[in-house]
Amino acid sequence: MASRGTTGKGKKQQADLHNRRTALQHQIYAWRQAQLVYTPHAAVMVASSASLDDNGLPRVEVAENAPLFLPSSFPADVWSLSEMNRICNMEKKLRLAQAEDALVEIRRQCRIVQGLWQFKKLNMTGTGNRPNTKMLTLYNRISHKIECAAHRYRTARSALLVLDPEGDWKERLKKS
C-alpha cells in the first residue's frame, strides 16, 4: 500500500517554501532600493559583495541568508559619520527589540520544556519506548527553537555592541 499523503504533503511544503523564499527575495529587493536612497554607504558594500544577480542582490542559495547590510555591518568610519546617526539609532531600536523578543521566546520555550518533563514524570513513567521517543522528539524540536532564539539574541547583542558599546542596555542584556 502506497502512502499518498506523504509525497503530496512534501511537494506542497516545498512549493510553500519556494513561494515564501521568492516573496522574501522580493522584499529584500524593495529593501535594497530604499536602503540605497537612505543609506548610500550601503552601495559600496552591496557592490563589493560576491556576485550579484539581475536585481542587484547578492547571489545566495536561499533568500534567508542574503546579507541586509545594516549599519552595524559597516566599517566604523562609516557608521560613526554624523549623517548615519539617525539610521544607526533606528537599527539600535530594532536590535533592542530583537534581543528582547529572543529572550521572551527562550523563556517561553524553557517553560514549555519544564512543563513537558513534569507531565512526562507524572503521567508517562514506565509506559514504554513510544511515549519516551515522542517526548524526546518534541524536546529536540523545542531545543532547536531555543537555539534559534539564542542565535537571534547573540546577533542582536553583537550589533548593539557595535552601535552603542556603552549603552544602558548592557545592564539588561547580558552576554550569553
N, C-alpha and C positions, 0 to 999 in steps of 0.2 A: 504494500500500500504506500503510495507516494504522499509526501506531505506537501499539500498545495499551499498552505498558508505561509510557510517559511520563506519560499523563494519570492512570492509576491510581496510579502512584507519587507524583505531585504531590498528588493528593487524599489519599492515605494520610499523606504528610508534613504536609499542612495539618491533618488530623484529629489527628495525633500532637501537633503544635504546640499546637493548641487544647486538647487534653487536658492537656498539661504546663502551659499557662498557667492553666487552671482549677484544677489541683492547686496551683500556686504561689499563686493568689489565695486558696484555702482556707487554705494555710499562713500567708500574711500575715494573714489574718483571725484565726487562732489566736494568732499572734504579737502582734497588736494587743490581744487580750483579756488576755494575760499581761503585756504591756507596761503597760497601764493599771493593773494591780494593783501591779506592782513599780516603775513609774516614772510616778506620777500627773502629773508635769510634762509628759509627752508628750500628755496630753489637750488641753492648751491648743494645742499645735502641730497636733494632728490636727483640732481644731475650727476652727482658723484657716486650714487648708489649703483650697484652692479649693472644689470641690464634692464632697460625699460621696455614696457610693452607699447602698443599703439596709443594708449591713453596717457602715457607719461608716468605710469605706475611701475614700481619695481616688479620684475617678474618673480613670483613666488609660487611654490607648489599649491598652496592653499591661501585663500584670502585672509584668513585669520592670522597669518604670520606676516602680513605686509607691515613694514615699518610706518609709523604715523609721523615721525619727525616732529615730536613735540619739543618745546623749548628746553626741557631738561636734557634732551639728547644733543643739543647744540654745544659747540665749544664754549668755554667760559667767557671768552672775549666777545661772543655774540650775545648770549643771554644776559650779560651784565650791562649791555647798552641801555641808555635811558629810554629809547623808543620801544624796548622789549619789556619794560616794567609791567604794562597792562596785561600783555599776553602771558607773562610769567605768573602774575597774580591769578589769572584765570586757571592756568594749569595747577597752581598750588591749591586752589579751592577744589579742583577736580580730583587731585591726588589725595587730599584730606578726606573727601567724601569716599573715594575708592578704598582707602585704608580702613575707615570706619565701617563701611559696608562689609569688607572682607572679615573684619573682626566679629561683626554680628553674625555672619554666616558660619564662621568657625565655631563660635559659641553655640549656635543653634544645632549644628551637626554633632557637636560633642554631647549636647543634651539628648539628642536622638540616640546616639550610641549608648549612653548611660541607661536610657530607658529600655533599649533593646536587650542589653545584658541583664538588666533587672528582670525583664519579662521572661527571658530565657531561663534564668535561675529559678524563678518561681513556678513557671508553667511547663518547661520542657526538659527538665533534668532527667537524663537517662532514657529518653524516648527514642534513641537510635540515631543512625547516621543522617537520615534525610533532613530532619529539622536542624541538626547541627550544621549540615552543609548549607542549607538555605540561609541560616543565620550568618554563617561565615561569608557567604556570597554577598549578603546585604551589608555586612560590616565592611567588606572590601570596597564596595561601591561608595559607601559613606566616607571611608578613609580617603578615597580618590577625590571626593568633593572637598574634603578638608585640605588636602594637599594643594588643590587648585586655588582655593581661597587663600591659603598661606602664601602661595606664589604671587597672587594679586597683591596681598599685603606687602610682601617684600619689595615688589616692583614699585608700588606707590611710595613706600618709605624711602627707597633709594632715590627716587625722583625728588622727594621732599628734601633730602639731604643736599641735593644739588641746588634746588631753587631757594631754600631757606634753611641753611645749615644751623642757625642758632635760634630757630623759631620756638614758640611755646608749645608747639605740637609734640616736641620731644618728650614732654612730661607724660603725655597720654599714650603715644605710640612708641613703645619700646622695641628694641632690637629683638628679633625672634631667634 
